[in-house]
Amino acid sequence: MGTNRDREVVIKVEGLTAAFDDRTILENVSFEVYKGEVFGILGGSGSGKTVLVRHVIGLYEPAAGRVSIEGQDVAAAQGEARLALLRRIGVMYQLGALFGSMTLLENVSLPLEEYTELPAEAIELVGRLKLKLVGLEGFEHHMPSELSGGMQKRAAIARAMALDPAILFLDEPSSGLDPVTAADFDQTVLRLAQTLGITVVVVTHDLASTFTICDRVIMLHKQTKGIIAEGDPHELRKTSDNPLVRHFFNREPEAEAA
Amino acid sequence: MAQLTLTAPGAATPILALAGRLDAASLGPIWAQARQALASNPDRPIVVDCARVDYCDGAGIALLVDLLRAERAPAAAVRIEGLREGFQRLLDQYDPAEFRAPPPRREISGSWIERLGRTGRSFWQGTYELITFVGEGMAAVVAALRHPRSVRWRDAILVAEEAGVNALPIVALIGFLMGVILSFQSAVAMRQFGAEIYVADLVGLAMSRELGPLMTAILLAGRSGAAFAAEIGTMKVNDEVNALATMGLDPVRFLVVPRVLAAVAMTPLLSVFAVLIGLVGGAMVMQLFEIPFYTYYLEVVNRVQLNDLMGGLFKSVVFGVLVAGIGCLRGLQTRTGAAAVGLSATSAVVTGIVLIVAVDGIFAVIFYYLDI
């Protein structure tokens, strides 16, 4: 990890505390994400993974601390600066969040229509290519409600990638996908990260996917309300002396350790 | 920025050179030019030179696929050259021929016989669902009356609070307004005959027999009918109604009965309230016409019989059943998606108001013949 010092920092989280009313979810969390890497946020359910991502993309305001994307403070960005920031990122939500009144192709085309000058047929083709990328060719004119949960999820990934954002946030992309599609999707993420230099932040508890795609991970735990491990997932599995981390990576029950 | 140049346009193999960043933001103007260059050389092979492309995102790849998918003679094929290996791999994910035909459309056939059939079938289905719902609802209400402990009274009380107590301010406002308008408009005319005192009769009868129950029911349809439809509709969309069904809990007993009971209990109360406030509004206007409050009161009490009030209240009960029932029915009929919930809420209000008006007309005829 010695090379980290000369790499460009895209996301910087400093001393982030996330709290709702009087319930503190995360306390004093700091980490950095470098350009072009696939960065995993791991942790059991309820450990605050999704909350962390929502703070990073500016949906929630931090109770304390600071999040910046490409040097721009996320919480302070307003108006034009905020729009410029949002155009640099693509977000896939856990439950898909497709627009129910639009077909899949319209869902994927929406950001292209709003943000680019491309002619209509070009937008259609880009949309179709994105849907093909997630294996949904032939479903262009289906409504989201006509599809299975996994298919909706894949369409949501396609929509998040529509503008080829510099930073892609994926909230549990592989849950709900069958193993083959999940593996294909892992390859797609790797290809995008390697050739386009896209930075990918992925929230997951899918171990196989983590080991395949993630360059670096942080692991959250609900007891400490913070990061209990950081680094290359392969290294962590082998060398971590934290039992919580070892249990997670080796898929062992936690009760035995206590 | 992306750049495009067509070199050697007259040569046997024209070269279309792309350079710079091919990304979604900058490809807009280039796209049409590239297609134009292809179209103007229909019978010669074309080389797309990508050696100077620094960056190529999904939109750039789409442009290349678009050039490759164009249908051309084998002798006039399009060839991509010099694309960097990484970008080439992104391009290789797609087979351009696959994107030649537009994606399969799924439109309903336009034949009028088929559309007539579909309309008829959906009308029949709607009627069938309505009859089933009325039957299930009545059975559930009868069961609830025979076994009052099976009713979820806690839910019913919550609904009664939301649909009844919380509706007081708006009902009061509209009731007051009705009383004021009614008395003011009629008093101006009646003064010419020195008959201002009969305004009290008019307001009392109109409010208690017609306007009180009617306005309350319309407000209930707008407030609570829509709310029932939206709430149950969202539950339907989220599979919560299915969850109830698979737990062996009848959605009608669980969701519809508490709402209908609450509405039936609340509508007459709100209606009485609207009548009283309307009378107060009328009394205040009459002060302007120098009719003292006590005179107004005596006139109203002499003129408005218990029959008038009870007739109005009976109508209120029926309106309450209709509005709550339609709200729940439309909620349970919700298909899928956020838009469907909106449609259900709209339909609940529209159907509710239409039914209120229709049933009010029927009541007018019945009351006339019964001489109530």
Interface residues (C-beta under 8 A of the other chain):
Chain A: F99 G100 S101 L105 L112 Y115 T116 E117 L118 P119 E121 A122 L125 V126 R128 L129 K130 K132 L133 E137 G138 E140 H141 H142 M143 P144 S145 M161 A162 L163 D164 R191 L192 Q194 T195 L196
Chain B: D23 A24 A25 L27 G28 P29 W31 A32 Y55 D57 G58 A59 I61 A62 L63 V65 D66 G86 F87 R89 L90 Q93 Y94 E98 F99 P103 P104 R105 R106 R335 T336 G337 A338 A339 A340
